[in-house]
Amino acid sequence: MVNNFFLESLSFLLGSSLGSFANVCIYRIPLKISVVTPRSFCPECGRTLLWYELVPVISFLFLRGRCRICDSRISLRYLFVELVSGTMAVFLFLHFGLTVDALVKFILFLLFVVIAGIDWTHLVIPDRLVVAGILVGVTALSFTSPHELIYSVVAAILATGFMFAARFLGNLAFKKETMGMGDVKLSGVIGLFVGVQYFLVAVWLAAVFGIVYWIFQRFLNQAKRDIKLPFGSFLSGSFLLIYFAIGPNCPLFHHSTIPWLRLSTILYIPSFHYSMIPIIP
């Protein structure tokens, strides 16, 4: 029992530490700053942070969400991403143990967290992150059968085509850009992992989240008519919800318990059965 508690605590520490790195990526990638160098610094005063200011979760609470020198506020996003990443690491460890499956799923989780964070603040999805998602998907599919690989690739193509058509029709109807190409490319990655059926559910959920966000922003900013939606963030969040909570291969629940999600399968959804491959023999 003590050993399990130690491993769970270690999982949270490692997960939150990688969540801290995800925060670095969210801030630096859009600004074209290396995610490796220089060392972490305060975005306001530019001061290099000391080691005890970089401890995941604890440092934020100890500093009360402010820079120790210039007293500028630290975004709650840093704390949120670290907490969620640490919690996800524990869940994956409890469900899969120290396996390749747990590692791939956690990398996928962090990737979509970074995508959501960047799109939320900059309304852009960097191509390098889309490519990274494709690489993770291809790596996962390399452990499956050629049959599953073919269906996954077809699902990715159909998902991309669906969103490209939606973008084209939206631009035509409203005579302005209604969706960025980053959202279209991201859809292909989502289709690669969950198939067409659950991709459509992800789009529906993202649309619902987007409408709620638009109404909320419209209420707060009544004078502002042109409200831009970070649809990639909503799409990423919907994907994570489906893949890790209610989808066909989710780690938190083996099967969906929500009746309206039990749709007839449009395409076969790959199961990625490689969880028995240990990271540590």
C-alpha positions as a Markdown table, in Angstrom:
| # | Residue | x | y | z |
|---|---|---|---|---|
| 1 | Met | 0.0 | 0.0 | 0.0 |
| 2 | Val | 2.9 | 2.3 | 0.9 |
| 3 | Asn | 4.6 | 1.4 | -2.4 |
| 4 | Asn | 1.4 | 2.2 | -4.3 |
| 5 | Phe | 1.1 | 5.6 | -2.6 |
| 6 | Phe | 4.7 | 6.3 | -3.4 |
| 7 | Leu | 4.2 | 5.5 | -7.1 |
| 8 | Glu | 1.0 | 7.5 | -7.3 |
| 9 | Ser | 2.8 | 10.5 | -5.7 |
| 10 | Leu | 5.7 | 10.1 | -8.1 |
| 11 | Ser | 3.2 | 9.9 | -11.0 |
| 12 | Phe | 1.6 | 13.2 | -9.9 |
| 13 | Leu | 5.0 | 14.9 | -9.5 |
| 14 | Leu | 6.2 | 13.8 | -12.9 |
| 15 | Gly | 2.9 | 14.6 | -14.5 |
| 16 | Ser | 2.7 | 18.1 | -13.0 |
| 17 | Ser | 6.3 | 18.7 | -13.9 |
| 18 | Leu | 5.6 | 17.9 | -17.5 |
| 19 | Gly | 2.5 | 20.1 | -17.2 |
| 20 | Ser | 4.8 | 22.9 | -16.2 |
| 21 | Phe | 6.8 | 22.2 | -19.4 |
| 22 | Ala | 3.5 | 22.3 | -21.3 |
| 23 | Asn | 3.0 | 25.8 | -19.9 |
| 24 | Val | 6.4 | 26.8 | -21.2 |
| 25 | Cys | 5.4 | 25.6 | -24.7 |
| 26 | Ile | 2.1 | 27.4 | -24.5 |
| 27 | Tyr | 3.9 | 30.7 | -23.8 |
| 28 | Arg | 7.0 | 30.3 | -26.0 |
| 29 | Ile | 5.9 | 28.5 | -29.2 |
| 30 | Pro | 3.7 | 31.4 | -30.5 |
| 31 | Leu | 6.4 | 33.9 | -29.7 |
| 32 | Lys | 9.0 | 31.7 | -31.5 |
| 33 | Ile | 11.2 | 31.3 | -28.4 |
| 34 | Ser | 13.0 | 28.1 | -27.8 |
| 35 | Val | 11.3 | 25.9 | -25.2 |
| 36 | Val | 14.7 | 24.7 | -24.0 |
| 37 | Thr | 16.7 | 28.0 | -23.5 |
| 38 | Pro | 16.7 | 30.5 | -21.9 |
| 39 | Arg | 15.7 | 29.3 | -18.4 |
| 40 | Ser | 12.2 | 30.2 | -17.2 |
| 41 | Phe | 11.7 | 33.9 | -16.6 |
| 42 | Cys | 9.0 | 36.3 | -15.5 |
| 43 | Pro | 7.1 | 37.5 | -18.6 |
| 44 | Glu | 6.7 | 41.0 | -17.1 |
| 45 | Cys | 10.1 | 41.9 | -15.6 |
| 46 | Gly | 12.2 | 39.3 | -17.5 |
| 47 | Arg | 13.9 | 38.1 | -14.3 |
| 48 | Thr | 15.2 | 34.5 | -14.4 |
| 49 | Leu | 13.3 | 32.4 | -11.9 |
| 50 | Leu | 15.0 | 30.6 | -9.1 |
| 51 | Trp | 14.6 | 26.8 | -8.5 |
| 52 | Tyr | 12.1 | 27.2 | -5.7 |
| 53 | Glu | 9.9 | 29.3 | -7.9 |
| 54 | Leu | 9.6 | 26.5 | -10.4 |
| 55 | Val | 8.2 | 23.7 | -8.2 |
| 56 | Pro | 4.9 | 22.6 | -9.8 |
| 57 | Val | 1.7 | 23.7 | -7.9 |
| 58 | Ile | 3.5 | 24.5 | -4.7 |
| 59 | Ser | 5.4 | 27.5 | -6.0 |
| 60 | Phe | 2.3 | 29.1 | -7.4 |
| 61 | Leu | 0.5 | 28.7 | -4.0 |
| 62 | Phe | 3.6 | 29.8 | -2.0 |
| 63 | Leu | 3.9 | 33.0 | -4.2 |
| 64 | Arg | 0.1 | 33.5 | -4.1 |
| 65 | Gly | 0.0 | 33.7 | -7.8 |
| 66 | Arg | 2.4 | 36.7 | -8.1 |
| 67 | Cys | 6.0 | 37.4 | -9.2 |
| 68 | Arg | 8.3 | 37.6 | -6.1 |
| 69 | Ile | 10.0 | 40.7 | -7.4 |
| 70 | Cys | 7.6 | 42.8 | -9.6 |
| 71 | Asp | 4.4 | 41.5 | -8.0 |
| 72 | Ser | 2.7 | 41.0 | -11.4 |
| 73 | Arg | 0.0 | 38.4 | -11.5 |
| 74 | Ile | 0.7 | 34.8 | -12.7 |
| 75 | Ser | -2.0 | 33.4 | -14.9 |
| 76 | Leu | -4.2 | 30.8 | -13.2 |
| 77 | Arg | -3.6 | 28.7 | -16.3 |
| 78 | Tyr | -0.2 | 27.7 | -14.9 |
| 79 | Leu | -1.7 | 26.2 | -11.8 |
| 80 | Phe | -4.6 | 24.6 | -13.7 |
| 81 | Val | -2.4 | 22.9 | -16.3 |
| 82 | Glu | 0.0 | 21.5 | -13.6 |
| 83 | Leu | -2.9 | 20.2 | -11.5 |
| 84 | Val | -4.7 | 18.6 | -14.4 |
| 85 | Ser | -1.5 | 17.1 | -15.8 |
| 86 | Gly | -0.6 | 15.6 | -12.4 |
| 87 | Thr | -4.0 | 14.2 | -11.9 |
| 88 | Met | -4.1 | 12.7 | -15.4 |
| 89 | Ala | -0.7 | 11.0 | -14.8 |
| 90 | Val | -2.1 | 9.4 | -11.7 |
| 91 | Phe | -5.2 | 8.1 | -13.5 |
| 92 | Leu | -3.2 | 6.7 | -16.3 |
| 93 | Phe | -0.8 | 5.0 | -13.9 |
| 94 | Leu | -3.7 | 3.4 | -12.0 |
| 95 | His | -5.3 | 2.2 | -15.1 |
| 96 | Phe | -2.4 | 1.1 | -17.3 |
| 97 | Gly | 0.6 | 1.0 | -15.0 |
| 98 | Leu | 4.1 | 1.8 | -16.3 |
| 99 | Thr | 3.4 | 0.9 | -19.9 |
| 100 | Val | 3.8 | 2.3 | -23.4 |
| 101 | Asp | 0.1 | 2.8 | -23.5 |
| 102 | Ala | 0.1 | 5.1 | -20.5 |
| 103 | Leu | 3.1 | 7.0 | -21.9 |
| 104 | Val | 1.5 | 7.5 | -25.4 |
| 105 | Lys | -1.8 | 8.6 | -23.9 |
| 106 | Phe | -0.1 | 11.1 | -21.6 |
| 107 | Ile | 1.9 | 12.6 | -24.4 |
| 108 | Leu | -1.3 | 12.9 | -26.4 |
| 109 | Phe | -3.0 | 14.6 | -23.5 |
| 110 | Leu | -0.2 | 17.1 | -23.1 |
| 111 | Leu | -0.1 | 17.8 | -26.8 |
| 112 | Phe | -3.8 | 18.8 | -26.9 |
| 113 | Val | -3.4 | 20.8 | -23.7 |
| 114 | Val | -0.7 | 22.9 | -25.4 |
| 115 | Ile | -2.8 | 23.2 | -28.6 |
| 116 | Ala | -5.8 | 24.4 | -26.6 |
| 117 | Gly | -3.7 | 26.8 | -24.6 |
| 118 | Ile | -2.1 | 28.4 | -27.6 |
| 119 | Asp | -5.3 | 28.7 | -29.6 |
| 120 | Trp | -7.1 | 30.2 | -26.6 |
| 121 | Thr | -4.6 | 33.0 | -26.2 |
| 122 | His | -3.4 | 33.5 | -29.9 |
| 123 | Leu | -6.2 | 32.0 | -32.0 |
| 124 | Val | -3.6 | 29.9 | -33.9 |
| 125 | Ile | -2.6 | 26.3 | -34.0 |
| 126 | Pro | 1.0 | 25.9 | -35.0 |
| 127 | Asp | 1.7 | 23.3 | -37.8 |
| 128 | Arg | 4.5 | 21.7 | -35.8 |
| 129 | Leu | 1.9 | 20.6 | -33.1 |
| 130 | Val | -0.3 | 19.1 | -35.8 |
| 131 | Val | 2.6 | 17.2 | -37.2 |
| 132 | Ala | 3.5 | 16.0 | -33.6 |
| 133 | Gly | -0.1 | 14.7 | -33.2 |
| 134 | Ile | 0.2 | 12.8 | -36.5 |
| 135 | Leu | 3.5 | 11.3 | -35.3 |
| 136 | Val | 2.0 | 10.2 | -32.0 |
| 137 | Gly | -0.9 | 8.7 | -33.9 |
| 138 | Val | 1.3 | 6.8 | -36.4 |
| 139 | Thr | 3.4 | 5.5 | -33.4 |
| 140 | Ala | 0.3 | 4.2 | -31.7 |
| 141 | Leu | -1.0 | 2.7 | -34.9 |
| 142 | Ser | 2.3 | 0.9 | -35.5 |
| 143 | Phe | 1.3 | -1.5 | -32.7 |
| 144 | Thr | -2.1 | -2.3 | -34.3 |
| 145 | Ser | -3.1 | -4.3 | -37.4 |
| 146 | Pro | -2.9 | -3.0 | -41.0 |
| 147 | His | -6.7 | -3.1 | -41.0 |
| 148 | Glu | -6.9 | -0.7 | -38.1 |
| 149 | Leu | -4.3 | 1.5 | -39.7 |
| 150 | Ile | -6.3 | 1.8 | -42.9 |
| 151 | Tyr | -9.5 | 2.7 | -41.2 |
| 152 | Ser | -7.7 | 5.3 | -39.0 |
| 153 | Val | -6.2 | 7.0 | -42.0 |
| 154 | Val | -9.5 | 7.0 | -43.8 |
| 155 | Ala | -11.2 | 8.5 | -40.7 |
| 156 | Ala | -8.5 | 11.2 | -40.6 |
| 157 | Ile | -9.0 | 12.1 | -44.3 |
| 158 | Leu | -12.8 | 12.2 | -43.9 |
| 159 | Ala | -12.6 | 14.3 | -40.7 |
| 160 | Thr | -10.3 | 16.8 | -42.5 |
| 161 | Gly | -12.6 | 16.9 | -45.5 |
| 162 | Phe | -15.6 | 17.5 | -43.4 |
| 163 | Met | -14.1 | 20.4 | -41.6 |
| 164 | Phe | -12.6 | 21.8 | -44.9 |
| 165 | Ala | -16.1 | 21.7 | -46.4 |
| 166 | Ala | -17.6 | 23.4 | -43.3 |
| 167 | Arg | -15.0 | 26.1 | -43.5 |
| 168 | Phe | -15.6 | 26.7 | -47.2 |
| 169 | Leu | -19.4 | 26.9 | -46.7 |
| 170 | Gly | -19.0 | 29.1 | -43.6 |
| 171 | Asn | -16.8 | 31.5 | -45.5 |
| 172 | Leu | -19.2 | 31.6 | -48.4 |
| 173 | Ala | -22.2 | 32.2 | -46.3 |
| 174 | Phe | -20.8 | 34.9 | -44.0 |
| 175 | Lys | -18.3 | 36.4 | -46.6 |
| 176 | Lys | -15.4 | 36.3 | -44.1 |
| 177 | Glu | -13.1 | 33.7 | -42.6 |
| 178 | Thr | -15.2 | 31.6 | -40.1 |
| 179 | Met | -12.6 | 29.0 | -39.3 |
| 180 | Gly | -8.8 | 28.8 | -39.5 |
| 181 | Met | -7.0 | 26.1 | -41.4 |
| 182 | Gly | -5.4 | 25.0 | -38.1 |
| 183 | Asp | -8.8 | 23.7 | -37.0 |
| 184 | Val | -9.1 | 21.8 | -40.2 |
| 185 | Lys | -5.7 | 20.2 | -39.8 |
| 186 | Leu | -6.4 | 19.4 | -36.1 |
| 187 | Ser | -9.6 | 17.6 | -37.1 |
| 188 | Gly | -7.5 | 15.1 | -39.1 |
| 189 | Val | -5.5 | 14.3 | -36.0 |
| 190 | Ile | -8.7 | 13.8 | -33.9 |
| 191 | Gly | -10.2 | 11.6 | -36.6 |
| 192 | Leu | -7.0 | 9.5 | -36.6 |
| 193 | Phe | -7.5 | 8.7 | -32.9 |
| 194 | Val | -11.3 | 8.3 | -32.5 |
| 195 | Gly | -12.7 | 7.7 | -35.9 |
| 196 | Val | -15.5 | 9.5 | -37.7 |
| 197 | Gln | -18.3 | 8.7 | -35.3 |
| 198 | Tyr | -16.7 | 10.2 | -32.2 |
| 199 | Phe | -15.1 | 13.0 | -34.3 |
| 200 | Leu | -18.6 | 14.2 | -35.1 |
| 201 | Val | -19.5 | 14.1 | -31.5 |
| 202 | Ala | -16.4 | 16.1 | -30.7 |
| 203 | Val | -17.4 | 18.7 | -33.3 |
| 204 | Trp | -20.9 | 18.9 | -31.8 |
| 205 | Leu | -19.6 | 19.3 | -28.3 |
| 206 | Ala | -17.1 | 22.0 | -29.5 |
| 207 | Ala | -19.9 | 23.9 | -31.2 |
| 208 | Val | -22.0 | 23.8 | -28.0 |
| 209 | Phe | -19.0 | 25.0 | -25.9 |
| 210 | Gly | -18.4 | 27.7 | -28.5 |
| 211 | Ile | -22.0 | 29.0 | -28.4 |
| 212 | Val | -22.0 | 29.1 | -24.6 |
| 213 | Tyr | -18.7 | 31.1 | -24.8 |
| 214 | Trp | -20.0 | 33.5 | -27.4 |
| 215 | Ile | -23.2 | 34.2 | -25.4 |
| 216 | Phe | -21.1 | 34.7 | -22.3 |
| 217 | Gln | -18.7 | 37.1 | -24.1 |
| 218 | Arg | -21.6 | 38.9 | -25.7 |
| 219 | Phe | -23.1 | 39.5 | -22.3 |
| 220 | Leu | -19.9 | 40.8 | -20.9 |
| 221 | Asn | -18.9 | 42.9 | -23.9 |
| 222 | Gln | -22.1 | 44.2 | -25.3 |
| 223 | Ala | -20.3 | 46.9 | -27.3 |
| 224 | Lys | -18.1 | 44.3 | -29.0 |
| 225 | Arg | -19.8 | 42.8 | -32.0 |
| 226 | Asp | -17.0 | 40.8 | -33.6 |
| 227 | Ile | -16.2 | 38.1 | -31.0 |
| 228 | Lys | -13.6 | 35.6 | -32.2 |
| 229 | Leu | -13.9 | 32.0 | -31.0 |
| 230 | Pro | -10.9 | 29.9 | -30.1 |
| 231 | Phe | -12.6 | 26.9 | -31.8 |
| 232 | Gly | -9.4 | 24.8 | -31.7 |
| 233 | Ser | -9.5 | 25.0 | -27.9 |
| 234 | Phe | -13.1 | 23.8 | -27.8 |
| 235 | Leu | -12.3 | 21.1 | -30.3 |
| 236 | Ser | -9.2 | 20.0 | -28.3 |
| 237 | Gly | -11.2 | 20.0 | -25.0 |
| 238 | Ser | -14.0 | 17.9 | -26.6 |
| 239 | Phe | -11.5 | 15.4 | -28.0 |
| 240 | Leu | -9.9 | 15.0 | -24.5 |
| 241 | Leu | -13.3 | 14.6 | -23.0 |
| 242 | Ile | -14.2 | 11.9 | -25.4 |
| 243 | Tyr | -10.9 | 10.1 | -25.6 |
| 244 | Phe | -10.3 | 10.1 | -21.8 |
| 245 | Ala | -13.8 | 10.0 | -20.3 |
| 246 | Ile | -16.6 | 8.8 | -22.6 |
| 247 | Gly | -15.2 | 7.4 | -25.8 |
| 248 | Pro | -14.6 | 3.9 | -27.0 |
| 249 | Asn | -11.1 | 3.4 | -25.6 |
| 250 | Cys | -11.1 | 5.8 | -22.6 |
| 251 | Pro | -8.9 | 5.1 | -19.7 |
| 252 | Leu | -11.3 | 6.3 | -17.0 |
| 253 | Phe | -14.4 | 4.3 | -18.1 |
| 254 | His | -14.1 | 1.1 | -20.2 |
| 255 | His | -17.3 | 1.8 | -22.1 |
| 256 | Ser | -19.6 | 4.7 | -22.6 |
| 257 | Thr | -22.6 | 4.7 | -20.2 |
| 258 | Ile | -24.3 | 7.6 | -22.1 |
| 259 | Pro | -27.0 | 6.2 | -24.4 |
| 260 | Trp | -26.8 | 8.9 | -27.0 |
| 261 | Leu | -23.1 | 8.2 | -27.5 |
| 262 | Arg | -23.9 | 4.6 | -28.5 |
| 263 | Leu | -24.4 | 5.4 | -32.2 |
| 264 | Ser | -24.1 | 2.9 | -35.0 |
| 265 | Thr | -20.4 | 2.9 | -36.0 |
| 266 | Ile | -19.8 | 4.8 | -39.2 |
| 267 | Leu | -16.2 | 3.5 | -39.4 |
| 268 | Tyr | -14.3 | 1.0 | -37.3 |
| 269 | Ile | -12.6 | 2.7 | -34.3 |
| 270 | Pro | -9.1 | 1.3 | -33.6 |
| 271 | Ser | -8.6 | 0.0 | -30.1 |
| 272 | Phe | -4.8 | 0.5 | -29.9 |
| 273 | His | -4.2 | -2.7 | -27.9 |
| 274 | Tyr | -0.6 | -2.4 | -26.7 |
| 275 | Ser | -1.1 | -1.7 | -23.0 |
| 276 | Met | 0.7 | -4.9 | -22.0 |
| 277 | Ile | 4.0 | -3.6 | -23.3 |
| 278 | Pro | 5.9 | -2.4 | -20.2 |
| 279 | Ile | 8.1 | 0.6 | -20.1 |
| 280 | Ile | 10.1 | -1.0 | -17.2 |
| 281 | Pro | 10.4 | -4.8 | -17.7 |
